[in-house]
Amino acid sequence: MDTIAGIKLQIQDMKPSPEQSSTSLEQQLAFLISEVGQVAREVLNLNEAGAGDVAAIKSRLGQELYNVIWNACALADLADIDLDRAVKHKPTIKQAQLWNRG
């Protein structure tokens, strides 16, 4: 899965059937927070790394960033949030916020 659309398809394929237990919003948020913590750990490791460790840490950091994106997409799916719409709409809001900082 190399795109957000691909991740969303993967999440749909992995959804449990109605008879199976599903993840709650709170549980999915906990998964996301855990992954953000792992990103933080790898960033700190990168700041303290010797030259020989950098490539391995960057590889782990990339994997953890993927996990954050995946879990954010899963949270959006559980909350019935259209991420495509949000991505199209948010830049307009962000631009207005930047102009209003004065």
C-alpha positions, -999 to +999 in steps of 0.1 A: +000+000+000+018+031-012-009+058-010-035+070+014-061+055-009-043+022-007-042+024+031-079+031+031-085+000+010-063-021+033-083-009+063-116-018+046-102-053+038-092-058+074-125-047+090-141-074+111-174-087+101-204-074+121-204-106+142-168-100+153-156-076+179-145-043+164-121-016+177-137+014+194-128+050+187-110+052+220-090+020+213-080+033+179-070+066+194-048+048+219-031+029+190-025+062+172-011+078+204+012+048+209+025+051+174+032+089+178+051+080+210+072+055+189+079+083+164+090+106+192+114+078+205+130+074+170+134+111+166+152+113+199+173+083+189+182+101+157+193+132+175+216+111+197+228+086+170+263+081+159+270+082+122+267+044+119+232+042+134+215+069+113+203+047+084+188+021+107+170+047+128+157+065+098+143+032+085+125+026+118+113+062+119+098+057+084+081+026+095+067+044+126+055+073+105+037+049+083+021+034+114+009+069+124-006+075+090-023+041+090-037+045+124-050+080+116-067+066+085-082+038+106-095+063+132-110+084+104-127+053+090-142+044+124-154+079+129-168+080+094-147+109+084-140+115+047-103+121+046-103+130+010-127+158+017-108+170+047-076+171+027-092+192+000-109+215+026-082+220+052-057+240+031-083+267+027-087+269+065-049+268+070-043+296+046-069+318+064-052+310+097-018+320+084-032+353+071-049+361+104-018+358+125-009+393+115 
